[in-house]
């Protein structure tokens, strides 16, 4: 039924595909990731281009390919589209890289949070080369009946990312911790905090130079307090 609908739509619309995991019309390949930037190669009309993205994270590579797909639709010169991607700037408190206490690296991503953005941020954390990966995660708010299950799914992503230390703040984030422990994160490396002050106290006492710390929660959790306290 769905396939029939899709075939009907193909007759009415021009469909452009983009992606990194499967062959697409706008297909990002040879992806290279660093903490503060990424790049990939894309072939358009038999010409190969290098896409430079001034932000780390695989999800921003996908976002850039989407922008390129839009550019092809509106016949924007590819050189101009690539210049736009290079000059891209993040909204404040979204994947901001800062220097923290003891020289640790801080990822300030506390503007907002949902399951997809949590997953993307944890994937980015997993691919960094720092010695200790620390995730400070707070509640995702306004999820209603799906709150417990979605926080548990974040716990699954924590386990996949092989986080070294997990710090959870808030009532709902305890489900992140519970699921992460079930899937292999040692209990001794999981810390439940009832407020931001407890998380700040732990971080200020325990951060080391080769640590990288992800701060992520819904805006209402006021994680900017934690960021301000542990950043220079």
Buried (B, 14 or more C-beta within 10 A) or exposed (E): EEEEEEEEEEEEEEEBEBBBEEEBBBBBEEBEBEBEBBBBBBEBEEEEBEBBBBBBBBBBBBBBBBBBBBBBEEEBEBEEBBEBBEEEEBEEBBBBBBEBBBEBBBBBBBBBBBBEBBBBBBBBBBBBEBEBBBBBBBBBBEBEEEBBEBBBBBBBBBBBBEBBBBBBBBEBBBBBBBBBBEBEBEEEBBBBBEEBEBBBEBBEEBBEEEBBBBBBBBBBBBBBBBBEBBBE
